[in-house]
Amino acid sequence: MGTMTFTKVATTADFLFDRMEGFQVSGKDFLVARVGGRFSALGNICTHQGCRLSGGKIREGRIRCPCHGSAFDPATGTVLQGPAGKPLSLYHIKVENDQVWVDL
């Protein structure tokens, strides 16, 4: 496994409650989600038809696609409800001293 290169993308103050926000850094399109106090970083593009997930909502602890309603587990990227069939890519994330870092 290669060396991890973490990039600061946000602060925890940006995520006081369950929410997600999209980012484009170093050619990667990803989102950071906070659900139940746990942070995760996942691909921002729905695996069904390429809609940007950051335009959707977190409902019942799931990331919901705004286009066709696919639902993903924010901790693993696993599809919880179709029509999407493939999981989202997952990025390593760390939170230190109120800073949110993602390995890109």
Secondary structure, 3 states (H helix, E strand, C coil): CCCCCEEEEEEHHHHCCCEEEEEEECCEEEEEEEECCEEEEEECECCCCCCEHHHCEEECCEEECCCCCCEECCCCCCEEECCCCCCCCEECEEEECCEEEEEC
